[in-house]
Amino acid sequence: MIESLVFWDSKRPITKKLLSRIDLRRLGCDEDQIASAASHEAERLGLTFDSDTVAGVLGETRRELVETLF
């Protein structure tokens, strides 16, 4: 739906009006998928991975985003 409102040949294809139509609360955020990707990246880099810390960061980020936007 949003793509039909973007006019790529215009000077500013993504406008403030268009962005204001996006309800970020409805966007999917699979926290398990994020944690899994972070775990794999930590393993690849030889870093320690703490799933409790990741869960806390994701929760805090979600709260900050909601407070900022609404």
C-alpha positions in Angstrom: 0.0 0.0 0.0 2.7 2.5 1.0 4.7 1.7 -2.2 1.8 2.9 -4.3 2.1 6.3 -2.5 5.8 6.7 -3.3 6.6 8.6 -6.5 10.2 7.7 -7.1 10.7 10.2 -9.9 9.8 13.2 -7.7 12.3 15.3 -5.9 11.4 13.9 -2.5 9.7 10.5 -3.0 9.5 9.8 0.8 7.6 12.7 2.4 6.8 13.6 6.0 3.1 13.1 5.2 3.9 9.6 3.9 6.0 8.7 6.9 3.3 10.0 9.3 0.9 7.3 7.8 3.1 4.5 9.0 2.0 3.0 12.4 5.2 1.6 13.8 3.3 -0.3 16.5 1.8 -2.5 13.7 5.2 -3.4 12.2 6.3 -6.8 13.1 9.4 -7.2 15.2 10.4 -10.8 15.8 12.5 -10.5 19.0 13.4 -14.2 18.8 14.7 -13.7 15.3 16.7 -10.6 16.4 18.2 -12.5 19.4 19.1 -15.5 17.2 20.9 -13.3 14.6 22.7 -11.5 17.4 23.8 -14.8 18.9 25.1 -16.1 15.6 27.0 -12.8 15.1 28.5 -13.0 18.6 29.6 -16.5 18.0 31.1 -15.6 14.6 33.1 -12.8 16.3 34.1 -14.9 19.3 32.1 -12.8 21.7 30.1 -13.8 24.8 26.4 -13.7 24.2 23.9 -13.1 27.1 20.3 -13.6 26.0 19.0 -11.9 29.2 20.9 -8.7 28.2 19.6 -8.9 24.7 16.0 -9.2 26.0 16.5 -6.2 28.2 17.9 -4.1 25.4 15.1 -5.0 23.1 12.5 -4.2 25.8 14.1 -0.9 26.6 14.4 0.0 22.9 10.7 -0.8 22.4 9.7 1.4 25.3 11.9 4.3 24.2 10.5 4.1 20.7 6.9 4.2 21.9 7.6 7.1 24.3 9.4 9.0 21.5 6.6 8.5 19.0 3.6 8.8 21.1 
